Each structure stands twice: as structure tokens, then as C-alpha cells.
Amino acid sequence: MTPAPAPRPAPPRPGPSAPQPVPELAELETLAGRPLSEHVTVLDAVHRALAAQLSAAES
């Protein structure tokens, strides 16, 4: 039997002073402490902000 591959290390997280390309991304860090009922709202806000940034970059 072959041994299971070692798990990949997590990529380094940016430090607190690293700029967020989209401020709403910081909200993802708070999901664990929020009620499940709020997750969709946070994820929707992040999705909208990323879509707006992508749209602006394409124009």
C-alpha cells in the first residue's frame, strides 16, 4: 500500500497591513463567528464587489 501524500501547507496569509484588493474580502474572515443565516449576505457582498472590480478592470 502506498502512503497517502502529505497535505499541502496553507499559503501564507497576508499580514494585517497588507492592502486588500477589495475591502469586502476582509468580511470573509468573520464568517466563522457569524450566524449561518448571515453567510449568504456576506458572500453576496463579496461576489458583487469582485464582479464590480472585474468589470472595471475590463473597461
TORKOL-4160 file (C-alpha; in steps of 0.2 Angstrom, whole numbers, padded with zeros to 4 digits, m for minus):
59
<pt num="1" X="0000" Y="0000" Z="0000"/>
<pt num="2" X="0007" Y="0017" Z="m0004"/>
<pt num="3" X="0007" Y="0031" Z="0009"/>
<pt num="4" X="m0005" Y="0045" Z="0007"/>
<pt num="5" X="0003" Y="0061" Z="0001"/>
<pt num="6" X="0007" Y="0074" Z="0014"/>
<pt num="7" X="m0006" Y="0088" Z="0014"/>
<pt num="8" X="0000" Y="0104" Z="0006"/>
<pt num="9" X="0004" Y="0118" Z="0018"/>
<pt num="10" X="m0008" Y="0133" Z="0018"/>
<pt num="11" X="m0002" Y="0148" Z="0008"/>
<pt num="12" X="0004" Y="0162" Z="0019"/>
<pt num="13" X="m0009" Y="0174" Z="0024"/>
<pt num="14" X="m0006" Y="0192" Z="0021"/>
<pt num="15" X="m0002" Y="0202" Z="0037"/>
<pt num="16" X="m0014" Y="0215" Z="0044"/>
<pt num="17" X="m0005" Y="0229" Z="0035"/>
<pt num="18" X="m0007" Y="0221" Z="0018"/>
<pt num="19" X="m0019" Y="0230" Z="0007"/>
<pt num="20" X="m0035" Y="0221" Z="0002"/>
<pt num="21" X="m0039" Y="0222" Z="m0016"/>
<pt num="22" X="m0057" Y="0223" Z="m0012"/>
<pt num="23" X="m0062" Y="0228" Z="0006"/>
<pt num="24" X="m0076" Y="0216" Z="0007"/>
<pt num="25" X="m0064" Y="0202" Z="0006"/>
<pt num="26" X="m0060" Y="0206" Z="0025"/>
<pt num="27" X="m0078" Y="0201" Z="0029"/>
<pt num="28" X="m0074" Y="0183" Z="0024"/>
<pt num="29" X="m0063" Y="0182" Z="0040"/>
<pt num="30" X="m0078" Y="0185" Z="0051"/>
<pt num="31" X="m0089" Y="0171" Z="0044"/>
<pt num="32" X="m0084" Y="0158" Z="0057"/>
<pt num="33" X="m0090" Y="0170" Z="0071"/>
<pt num="34" X="m0106" Y="0174" Z="0062"/>
<pt num="35" X="m0123" Y="0165" Z="0062"/>
<pt num="36" X="m0125" Y="0154" Z="0047"/>
<pt num="37" X="m0140" Y="0165" Z="0042"/>
<pt num="38" X="m0128" Y="0180" Z="0038"/>
<pt num="39" X="m0116" Y="0170" Z="0027"/>
<pt num="40" X="m0126" Y="0172" Z="0011"/>
<pt num="41" X="m0127" Y="0191" Z="0014"/>
<pt num="42" X="m0108" Y="0192" Z="0016"/>
<pt num="43" X="m0104" Y="0180" Z="0002"/>
<pt num="44" X="m0116" Y="0190" Z="m0010"/>
<pt num="45" X="m0107" Y="0207" Z="m0005"/>
<pt num="46" X="m0090" Y="0199" Z="m0009"/>
<pt num="47" X="m0096" Y="0192" Z="m0025"/>
<pt num="48" X="m0104" Y="0209" Z="m0030"/>
<pt num="49" X="m0088" Y="0219" Z="m0025"/>
<pt num="50" X="m0077" Y="0206" Z="m0035"/>
<pt num="51" X="m0088" Y="0207" Z="m0050"/>
<pt num="52" X="m0088" Y="0226" Z="m0050"/>
<pt num="53" X="m0069" Y="0226" Z="m0049"/>
<pt num="54" X="m0068" Y="0214" Z="m0063"/>
<pt num="55" X="m0079" Y="0224" Z="m0074"/>
<pt num="56" X="m0069" Y="0240" Z="m0070"/>
<pt num="57" X="m0053" Y="0231" Z="m0075"/>
<pt num="58" X="m0061" Y="0225" Z="m0091"/>
<pt num="59" X="m0066" Y="0243" Z="m0097"/>
